Amino acid sequence: MDILVQNGGPKKRKITFFRILEKNLLMMMNTNHLFIKFGSFLASIMFVKAMYEQYLPHRWRNSISSILYRYMYQFLSSFSPYHHITFEEFTGERFNRSEAFTIIETYLSEKTSEKARRLKGNFVKDGKDLVLGLADNEEVFDEYEGVKVWWKCRRSVSRSQTINIYPGSNDRRNFQLTFHGRNRDLITKSYMAYIIEEGKAITIRKRQRKLFTNVKEQKGATSGRWTLWSHVEFKHPATFDTLGMAESKKNYIMNDLVRFSNAKDYYAKIGKPWKRGYLLYGPPGTGKSTMIVAIANLLEYDIYDLELTMVADNTQLRRLLIETSNKSIIVIEDIDCSLDLTGQRSSMKEEKAKTNEDEKDEVKKVLKDRVQGENKKSQVTLSGLLNMIDGIWSAVGEERLIIFTTNHIEKLDQALIRRGRMDVHIELSYCCFESFKVLANNYLDVKTHRLFETIKGFLEETKMNPADVAENLMPKSLELDVDDCLENLVEALKKAKMDDQ
């Protein structure tokens, strides 16, 4: 049986039906042959896999798998334009957490958590807010100077046969940074420096500030190491807005503090440690302690309240200094009463001048016994304290304020309070009319009143500290109104004026 096929012209080509059938049968045979070969290949793979799992030791399987994965990854990576940097959670000793990992974790929780779909939340022990972090194997992107990068939080569990005595010690977490190779210099230099700076700033901003006091050496409950400081949460509400002080003086102090907190590069340029000393002096009740709290709240610093009588010697004083953190205030209140650091040298000279050569040995012995008796509980010396403030040890740490308070500035050794050690001297004196207006606004919510002129006249004629003025302004019961409180203050001022006379 023949079939004639017309192909667009007069020319005809004869194709037999058997030839077409033969061609189709050959194609079908070739297709079946391919399926047979593919099935045989799969069967071979399954057989090799079964033998691999049945007879190859487990430790060899891990090694072979890791080798295959490594070489396959290297082969594929050679064609990729992207580079990777990995930051492990633990480096060196297994349970010393990497500072770089912690900083990156803090940065990502603040900057990129809103871009992630899967998050994990936690309350950090020393923090005041909920901290959101990337869930395991979650990836987010970040952008810096127009360059896009990717961060991924990865967790893997080691199958090591080594017995670990700590739960979860086989977990390995890391952050992987991925970026295009053409941006390598920008990422490794500029971007990473930006990450470190921002991460530290976020940590400080979110931390719960603390009030420290020195104690006898004891073992920390959480850290397990010996410490000389104990602390409580610092939540005092005092600010410069509520401080009873002339507005011009407040602005001067606040500007100086803010300028200091932003002067890291300047202190490095002039070659001085990044620290500043403040001496607060004045009669009792004039707000010296409240001023310290206002400074701490303005700069968001921790406070270390150093009690010198609890310090054994100069060595322990240095150790206390070493254990203080950056962005902190080291406070010694009533320093003229803490230890006999004031007139020791001058009194010794006077007594020596009164003795003759035959009595020198005896006087030296008396003076030595006297000093030892006075400093029986503490062997801290003036030179040791000066070295902490302005010596070599003062360069330990940075961005610190050292504040002394005293009711009697004339009793202090001039070497202790000279400029360069106590850079700023602030006198907190009796209440003036401008200070009174701040207190009246704080306590009574009034800015003007018919009794203000009367009070102004009394404040100019008598001495009353801000603490006493505030006490008279505070309502003693719910029935007292503004007039009653101001009249109580007028009566108190009258009485103080009569006592002064």
Secondary structure, DSSP 8 states (H G I E B T S, - for coil): -EEEEE-SSS-EEEEEHHHHHHHHHHHHHHHHHHHHHHHHHHHHHHHHHHHHHHHS-HHHHHHHHHHHHHHHHHHHHTT--EEEEEEESB-SSTTSB-HHHHHHHHHHHHHTGGG-SSEEEEE-TTBSSEEEEE-TT-EEEEEETTEEEEEEEEEEE----S--SSTTTTEEEEEEEEEEGGGHHIIIIIIHHHHHHHHHHHHHHHB--EEEEEEEEEE-TTT-SEEEEEEEE------GGGS-S-HHHHHHHHHHHHHHHT-HHHHHHHT--SEEEEEEE-STTSSHHHHHHHHHHHHT-EEEE--GGG--SHHHHHHHHHT--SSEEEEETTHHHHSS-SSHHHHHHHHHHTS-GGGHHHHHHHHHHHHHHHTSS----HHHHHHHHHSGGGGSSSSEEEEEEES-GGGS-HHHHSTTTS-EEEE--S--HHHHHHHHHHHH--S--TTHHHHHHHHHHS---HHHHHHHHS-SSTT--HHHHHHHHHHHHHHHHHHH-
